[in-house]
Amino acid sequence: MKKNLQFLRWAGSKKRLIPKLSNYWYPGFKRYIEPFMGSACLFFELMPQRAILSDINVDLINTFNVVRDYYAEVHSRLLTQQVTKEDYYRIRAINSTELDKIGQAVRFIYLNRFCFNGLYRTNSKGQFNVPFTSGRTGGLPSLDILESVSSLLKIAELRCCDFEETIDDATAGDFVYLDPPYAISGKRIFREYYPNSFGGDDIPRLKRALENLDSKNVKFVLSYAFSAEIMSEFKRWEYVRLKTQRNISGFSKHRRKSEEVLFSNFSPHNFETTQLARNL
């Protein structure tokens, strides 16, 4: 049975869409590239031979680097942490800059595991401020999982940078998967992920980046929330509309199906698609 190597919880994770997204991956691709990596769930599912994973979140990239290089020490330190509400807020209050890089990664994993819905949110001072959850979040990652994660990450180049910088390095034969934060007019935009995080004003930049990939014959897949404005920007490429469960709400009665769109400049395999009407 294949291991689930997604060792972080992540709000907006595409875990539920993996069966669809995996159909865009072909063995002939030379490299996997993900400029908005988050928990990198698709990367862990596909297990490519080469990869570039990037994000603007310094704490996230540090955590991946540390797990890759010091997974046993990370696990050892995680075992010393108590899981109570009081301990959670004590650890959250620690200034991460006063910790060594392994301590920062341990703190990140602990808070991620026991925070509300796997959110990463900071206040105006850049301090993590997501509350504790008493819900079922699963245990901390095992030594076996962290060892497997470390092994796989050794084939990846990890970068902390803007998405355009990563996309610019893609060449023919690469596969690029993009899952930026969703920014839709008329809806609340989650801009507390990280300073200068992706927002509605970045959509034109994203469109130019996709055009650049297309011109270089680089295959890409973009996942985004369905809306008329997004369709007007990206419907020149192939697309499929999907319904998925959004779990950002803390209570199941408020969780509902949402509509997302996958845009791509090539066709997937073994995947029945229903095209949207072209008269949007």
Residue pairs with C-beta under 8 A, 6 or more apart in sequence:
3 144
3 145
3 148
4 44
4 145
5 44
5 145
5 148
5 149
5 152
6 13
6 15
6 39
6 40
6 41
6 44
7 39
7 67
7 109
7 141
7 145
7 146
7 149
8 39
8 63
8 109
8 112
8 118
9 39
9 112
9 113
9 115
9 117
9 118
9 137
9 138
10 38
10 39
10 41
10 112
10 118
10 120
11 117
11 118
11 119
11 120
11 247
11 248
12 38
12 179
12 181
12 182
12 248
13 38
13 39
13 41
13 118
14 21
14 41
14 42
14 179
14 223
15 41
16 244
16 245
17 223
17 242
17 244
17 260
17 262
18 41
18 42
18 45
20 240
20 242
20 262
20 268
20 271
21 42
21 177
21 221
21 223
21 262
22 42
22 45
22 46
23 268
23 269
23 270
23 271
24 175
24 177
24 219
24 221
24 262
24 264
24 266
24 268
24 271
25 32
25 46
25 48
25 175
26 175
26 269
28 173
29 48
29 173
29 174
29 175
29 219
30 50
30 173
30 174
31 48
31 50
31 51
31 52
31 173
31 174
31 175
32 43
32 46
32 48
32 50
32 51
32 52
32 174
32 175
32 177
33 51
33 52
33 53
33 166
33 167
33 169
33 170
33 174
33 175
33 176
33 177
34 40
34 42
34 43
34 51
34 52
34 53
34 54
34 176
34 177
34 178
34 179
35 54
35 55
35 163
35 166
35 167
35 176
35 178
36 54
36 55
36 163
36 178
36 179
36 180
36 181
36 198
37 43
37 53
37 54
37 55
37 60
37 64
38 55
38 60
38 179
39 118
40 53
40 64
42 177
43 51
43 53
43 152
43 156
44 149
44 152
47 152
48 155
48 175
49 155
50 155
50 156
51 155
51 156
51 157
52 156
52 157
52 159
52 166
52 169
53 64
53 156
53 157
53 158
53 159
54 61
54 158
54 159
54 160
54 161
54 163
54 165
54 166
55 61
55 160
56 160
56 161
56 162
56 163
56 194
56 196
56 197
57 120
57 160
57 193
57 194
58 160
59 96
59 104
59 108
60 108
60 120
61 158
61 159
61 160
62 101
62 104
62 105
62 108
63 104
63 105
63 108
63 109
64 153
64 158
65 101
65 105
65 158
66 74
66 101
66 102
66 104
66 105
67 74
67 105
67 146
67 149
67 150
67 153
68 149
68 150
68 153
68 154
68 158
69 150
70 102
70 105
71 143
71 146
71 147
71 149
71 150
72 143
72 146
72 147
73 102
74 102
74 105
74 106
74 109
74 146
75 141
75 142
75 143
75 146
77 102
77 103
77 106
78 106
78 109
78 110
78 140
78 141
79 140
81 87
81 91
81 106
81 110
81 140
83 114
85 132
85 134
88 110
88 111
88 114
88 115
88 132
89 132
91 107
91 110
91 111
92 111
92 128
92 129
94 107
96 103
96 104
96 107
96 108
99 107
109 140
109 141
110 140
111 128
111 130
112 118
112 120
113 137
113 138
113 139
113 140
114 132
114 133
114 137
115 130
115 131
115 132
115 133
116 130
116 131
116 132
116 133
116 250
117 133
117 247
117 248
117 250
119 130
119 248
120 128
120 130
120 193
120 194
121 128
121 129
121 130
121 190
121 192
121 193
122 128
122 129
122 192
122 193
122 194
122 195
123 129
123 192
126 195
133 250
135 250
141 149
159 165
159 166
163 178
163 180
163 198
163 206
163 209
164 205
164 209
167 176
167 209
167 212
167 213
168 212
170 176
170 213
170 216
170 218
171 216
171 218
172 216
172 217
172 218
173 218
174 218
174 219
175 219
175 220
175 221
176 213
176 218
176 219
176 220
176 221
177 220
177 221
177 223
178 206
178 210
178 220
178 221
178 222
178 223
179 222
179 223
180 198
180 202
180 206
180 224
181 189
181 190
181 193
181 197
181 198
181 199
182 190
182 224
182 225
183 189
183 198
183 199
183 200
183 202
183 203
184 200
184 225
184 227
184 229
184 230
185 200
185 227
185 229
189 199
189 200
191 197
191 199
198 206
203 230
203 233
204 233
206 222
207 233
207 234
210 220
210 222
210 234
210 237
210 263
210 265
213 219
213 220
213 265
214 220
214 237
214 265
219 264
219 265
219 266
220 264
220 265
221 262
221 263
221 264
222 234
222 262
222 263
222 264
223 260
223 261
223 262
224 230
224 234
224 260
224 261
224 263
225 258
225 259
225 260
225 261
226 241
226 258
226 259
226 260
226 261
228 280
230 261
231 239
231 261
231 276
231 280
232 280
234 261
234 263
235 263
235 276
235 278
235 280
237 263
237 264
237 265
238 263
238 264
238 265
238 266
238 267
239 261
239 262
239 263
239 264
239 275
239 276
240 261
240 262
240 271
240 273
240 274
240 275
240 276
241 259
241 260
241 261
241 274
241 275
241 276
242 259
242 260
242 261
242 262
243 257
243 258
243 259
243 260
244 257
244 258
244 259
244 260
245 255
245 256
245 257
245 258
246 255
246 256
246 257
246 258
247 255
248 255
249 255
261 276
